[in-house]
Amino acid sequence: MTIGILGGGQLGYMLALAGYPLGLRFRFLDPSPEAPVGRIAHRVTAEFTDDQALEKFAHGLEVATYEFENVPVQTARFLAERVPVYPAPAALEEAQDRRREKRLFQRLGIPTTDFAEISEREEFDAALKQVGLPSVLKTCRLGYDGKGQWLMRTAEDVDRARAELPSVPLILEKLVAFSRELSILGVRSRTGETVFYPLVENHHRGGILRLSLAPAPQIAPGLQQTAEEATRRILEELDYAGVICLELFQVGEKLLANEIAPRVHNSGHWSIEGAATSQFENHLRAILGMPLGSTATVGYSAMVNLIGELPEAAEVLRTPNTHLHLYGKSPRPGRKLGHVTVRADKFEKLQQRLAELPAFFQRPEYFLRQALAETLANRA
């Protein structure tokens, strides 16, 4: 049974590693001849718009999926005419446009921050008057890890954003004074079976995820249920199959939806060692219509992204219950090269182990001490 995956980055890499014990085979399509999956699976090097390559790629596949949300929708649709594609291309289309995404939240009664759509440059001032400051200006399409965004707090920020306005649709969102960022992973099978992972607390710097804590500490009664219900509405509305991530802001005891990712997600990497069934295995089970695995946690986990450069493996592994994952990418600033997962039976022990990580992780750019201080403040 061969699974086709559009995209050959680290998410696809980990999907394949989760699938091999199930007896699955994988075929990837990615434009880059350096895509990491080439080390472990057959990789077709071609543009996503190459219909001839897609035709050959689809031959003999049981099912196809994708590992990042910027795969062209027309590529997924072309493939869906030849082989089942999950999640369906319609889910990809919703997630690729921030306007459609916000309208989806509104339609399903899921609270979100105030926003205004900007179709033309001339609408910028009216949108700013409606939403006010502080706010965040975002391109409606593309842009991730902080790219394609302008944070505006002052008149000088507004002038800078106005001068840099691209000629593409934009969305202006009210900057939320949130207490923390959370995410939840939901999994829905082709059969309709649905499971959820616990809420995870996430810490970003420079628009890039640095640290995830799972399960999120000090979750108020009902918050997990609220997040699950919102995610369930999205899954059912889109007739979804696979893993989806709903990113959230916690404001007091309320949750505001930020965005969705129709794929396995960075904030779920902890589940490889920290859950009974990883997000990667459950995604494969879901798109094949297999029974879903338990999402029960194994104690407490912290996932630390490795950004731009790598530590010495032996130094990392000296910390008990620490697991190192390297993606086979060449180092460069801002690039996700791997991650480290640390586990413990109790949250206090997890904090201690994070503090025991080698000096590489204690540098200011890793923000571990600051992130843990923020977490402790939320627990107080």
C-alpha positions in Angstrom: 0.0 0.0 0.0 1.7 3.2 -1.2 0.8 6.7 0.2 1.6 9.7 -2.0 2.6 12.9 -0.2 2.9 16.4 -1.7 5.9 18.1 -0.1 9.1 16.5 1.1 10.0 18.4 4.2 10.3 17.3 7.8 6.6 16.7 8.3 6.6 14.3 5.4 9.7 12.7 6.7 8.1 12.0 10.1 4.9 10.8 8.4 7.0 8.2 6.6 8.8 7.2 9.8 5.4 6.6 11.5 4.0 4.7 8.5 6.8 2.1 8.0 5.9 0.1 11.1 2.4 -0.2 9.6 3.7 -1.7 6.5 3.1 1.4 4.4 5.2 2.6 1.5 5.6 6.3 0.5 6.2 8.3 -2.6 6.9 12.1 -2.4 6.7 14.9 -4.9 8.7 18.1 -4.1 10.3 20.8 -6.3 13.6 20.7 -4.3 16.2 18.0 -5.1 17.4 18.5 -1.6 14.1 17.7 0.1 14.9 15.6 3.2 12.6 12.7 2.4 14.9 11.6 -0.4 17.0 9.8 2.3 14.2 7.5 3.3 11.7 7.2 0.4 11.2 7.6 -3.3 11.1 11.3 -4.2 9.8 12.7 -7.5 11.5 16.1 -8.1 9.1 18.2 -10.0 7.0 21.4 -9.7 3.6 21.1 -8.2 2.2 22.5 -11.5 3.8 19.8 -13.7 0.7 17.8 -14.7 2.8 15.2 -16.5 4.8 14.5 -13.3 1.6 14.5 -11.2 0.1 11.9 -13.6 3.0 9.6 -13.1 3.2 10.3 -9.4 -0.5 9.3 -8.9 -0.1 5.9 -10.6 -0.5 3.0 -8.1 -1.2 5.2 -5.1 -3.7 4.1 -2.5 -4.3 7.6 -1.3 -2.6 11.0 -1.3 -2.1 13.7 1.3 0.1 16.8 1.8 2.5 18.0 4.4 2.2 21.7 4.1 -0.7 24.0 3.3 0.8 26.0 0.5 0.4 23.2 -2.1 -1.5 24.8 -5.0 -5.2 23.9 -4.7 -5.3 23.1 -8.4 -2.6 20.5 -7.8 -4.6 18.8 -5.1 -7.7 18.8 -7.3 -5.8 17.4 -10.3 -4.6 14.6 -8.1 -8.0 14.0 -6.6 -9.4 13.2 -10.1 -6.9 10.2 -10.1 -6.6 9.1 -6.5 -8.4 9.9 -3.2 -6.8 13.0 -1.6 -7.2 13.7 2.1 -7.8 16.2 3.6 -10.0 17.2 0.6 -8.8 20.1 -1.6 -11.6 22.2 -0.2 -10.0 22.2 3.2 -6.7 23.4 1.6 -8.6 26.2 -0.1 -10.1 27.4 3.2 -6.8 27.4 5.0 -4.8 29.2 2.3 -6.8 32.4 2.4 -7.1 34.2 5.7 -10.3 35.9 4.6 -12.0 32.6 3.9 -10.6 31.2 7.2 -12.1 34.0 9.2 -15.4 33.7 7.4 -15.4 30.0 8.2 -14.9 30.8 11.9 -17.8 33.3 11.8 -20.1 30.9 9.9 -19.5 28.2 12.6 -19.9 30.6 15.5 -16.2 30.3 16.6 -15.0 33.5 18.3 -12.1 35.3 16.7 -10.4 38.6 17.0 -11.9 41.7 15.2 -10.7 42.0 11.7 -11.2 43.9 8.4 -10.5 42.8 4.9 -8.4 44.9 2.5 -8.9 44.2 -1.2 -7.2 47.3 -2.5 -4.5 49.7 -1.1 -7.1 52.5 -0.9 -9.0 50.5 1.7 -6.2 50.5 4.2 -7.1 53.6 6.1 -10.7 52.7 6.4 -9.7 49.2 7.8 -7.4 50.8 10.2 -10.1 53.2 11.5 -12.4 50.2 11.9 -9.9 47.9 13.8 -7.7 50.5 15.4 -4.3 50.0 17.1 -2.5 47.9 18.1 -3.2 45.6 15.2 -1.5 43.1 12.8 -1.6 43.5 9.0 -1.2 40.2 7.1 -1.2 39.0 3.5 -4.2 36.8 2.9 -2.2 34.2 1.2 1.2 32.6 1.9 3.3 34.0 4.7 4.3 31.8 7.6 6.8 31.8 10.5 6.2 35.6 10.8 6.6 36.4 7.1 4.1 38.6 5.3 3.0 40.4 8.5 3.3 43.9 9.9 2.8 44.6 13.6 1.4 48.1 14.1 1.4 49.8 17.6 2.3 53.4 16.7 1.8 55.9 14.0 5.3 55.2 12.8 4.5 51.5 12.4 1.4 52.5 10.3 3.5 54.7 8.1 6.0 51.9 7.6 3.3 49.4 6.7 1.6 51.8 4.4 4.9 52.4 2.5 5.4 48.6 2.2 1.8 47.6 1.3 2.0 44.9 -1.3 -0.6 44.8 -4.1 -2.3 41.7 -2.8 -5.4 41.1 -0.7 -4.7 41.8 3.0 -6.4 41.3 6.3 -6.1 43.6 9.4 -6.6 41.9 12.7 -6.9 43.5 16.1 -3.9 42.6 18.3 -5.3 40.5 21.1 -4.0 41.0 24.7 -3.9 37.2 25.2 -2.5 35.5 28.3 -1.0 32.7 26.2 -1.1 30.9 22.8 -2.6 27.5 22.7 -3.3 24.9 20.0 -5.3 21.7 19.7 -4.9 18.9 17.3 -8.0 17.1 16.1 -8.1 13.9 14.0 -11.0 12.8 11.9 -11.0 9.5 10.0 -12.6 8.9 6.6 -15.2 6.9 8.7 -16.1 9.9 10.8 -14.3 8.7 14.0 -12.8 11.7 15.8 -10.2 12.1 18.5 -8.4 15.1 20.1 -5.1 15.7 21.7 -4.8 17.9 24.8 -4.4 21.6 24.5 -0.8 22.6 24.1 0.9 25.9 25.3 3.1 27.5 22.6 5.8 30.1 22.8 6.8 32.0 19.7 9.6 34.4 19.1 10.0 36.3 15.8 6.9 34.5 14.5 8.6 31.1 14.8 7.5 28.5 17.3 10.2 27.9 19.9 8.6 25.8 22.6 5.5 23.7 23.1 4.3 22.3 26.5 2.0 19.4 26.4 -0.5 19.2 28.0 -0.8 22.9 28.5 -0.5 23.5 32.3 -3.3 25.0 34.4 -6.2 24.6 31.9 -9.4 25.9 33.4 -12.4 23.5 33.5 -14.2 23.4 30.2 -11.4 25.0 28.1 -10.4 21.6 26.6 -14.1 20.9 25.8 -14.5 24.4 24.2 -11.5 23.8 22.0 -12.6 20.4 21.0 -16.1 21.6 20.1 -14.7 24.4 17.9 -12.4 21.9 16.1 -15.2 19.4 15.7 -17.3 22.0 13.9 -14.5 22.7 11.5 -13.8 19.0 10.8 -17.5 18.3 10.1 -18.0 21.4 8.0 -15.1 20.5 5.8 -15.9 16.7 5.8 -12.3 16.5 6.9 -10.0 13.4 7.1 -6.6 13.6 8.7 -5.0 15.8 11.4 -5.9 19.5 11.7 -4.4 22.1 14.1 -6.5 24.9 15.4 -4.3 27.7 16.8 -5.9 29.7 19.6 -5.4 32.7 21.9 -6.5 32.4 25.5 -8.0 35.7 26.7 -9.0 35.3 30.4 -11.1 32.2 30.4 -12.1 32.5 26.8 -10.6 31.2 23.6 -10.3 33.1 20.3 -9.5 31.2 17.1 -6.4 32.4 15.2 -5.9 30.1 12.3 -6.1 26.5 11.1 -3.4 24.3 9.6 -4.8 21.4 7.5 -2.0 19.0 8.2 0.2 17.6 10.9 1.7 20.5 12.9 4.9 21.6 14.6 3.0 22.0 17.9 2.2 18.3 17.8 5.8 16.9 17.4 5.8 16.1 21.2 3.3 13.4 20.5 6.0 11.1 19.0 7.3 10.2 22.4 4.6 12.0 24.6 1.4 10.3 23.5 0.1 6.8 23.1 -0.2 7.4 19.3 1.7 10.2 17.5 -0.1 12.8 15.3 1.8 11.3 12.4 0.5 7.8 12.8 -3.0 9.0 13.5 -3.0 11.1 10.3 -2.1 8.0 8.3 -4.8 5.9 10.1 -7.3 8.7 9.4 -6.7 9.0 5.7 -6.7 5.2 5.3 -9.9 4.8 7.3 -8.2 2.7 10.0 -9.3 2.9 13.6 -7.7 5.9 15.3 -5.2 5.4 18.1 -5.4 6.7 21.7 -4.3 10.3 22.2 -3.6 9.8 25.9 -0.4 11.6 27.1 2.6 9.8 28.6 3.4 12.2 31.4 4.4 15.8 30.5 6.3 16.8 27.4 8.2 19.9 26.1 9.2 20.3 22.5 12.0 22.7 21.7 12.6 23.6 18.0 16.2 23.8 16.8 16.4 27.0 14.7 19.4 27.9 12.5 22.1 25.8 14.1 22.4 22.5 15.8 23.8 21.4 19.2 26.1 18.5 19.8 23.9 15.4 19.9 25.7 13.7 22.7 25.3 16.8 25.0 21.5 16.8 24.3 21.1 13.2 25.0 22.8 13.4 28.4 19.6 14.9 29.8 17.3 12.0 30.9 14.1 11.3 28.9 15.3 13.6 26.1 14.8 12.7 22.4 16.6 14.4 19.5 15.1 14.6 16.0 17.2 16.0 13.1 15.7 16.8 9.7 18.7 16.5 7.5 18.7 20.1 6.5 21.7 22.4 6.0 21.9 25.1 8.6 20.8 28.7 7.9 19.4 31.5 10.0 15.7 31.0 10.8 15.5 27.5 9.4 13.9 24.7 11.4 16.6 22.0 11.5 15.1 19.7 14.1 13.5 19.5 17.5 14.2 18.1 21.0 11.4 16.5 23.1 11.9 16.3 26.9 9.5 14.1 29.0 8.8 13.7 32.7 6.1 12.2 34.9 5.4 15.6 36.6 5.4 19.1 35.2 7.8 20.3 38.0 10.2 17.6 36.9 9.8 18.7 33.3 10.8 22.2 34.2 13.9 20.9 36.0 15.0 18.8 33.0 14.6 21.8 30.7 16.8 23.8 33.0 19.3 21.0 32.8 19.6 21.1 29.0 23.1 22.0 27.8 24.3 25.6 27.5 23.3 25.6 23.9 19.6 25.9 25.0 20.3 28.4 27.8 21.3 31.2 25.4 19.0 34.2 25.2 17.8 33.4 21.6 16.2 30.1 22.9 14.0 32.1 25.4 13.6 28.9 27.6 13.9 30.7 30.9 11.6 33.5 29.8 9.1 31.1 28.4 9.1 29.0 31.6 8.7 32.2 33.7 5.7 33.1 31.6 4.2 29.7 32.1 4.7 29.9 35.9 3.0 33.3 35.9 0.0 31.7 34.1 -0.1 28.9 36.7 0.0 31.4 39.6 
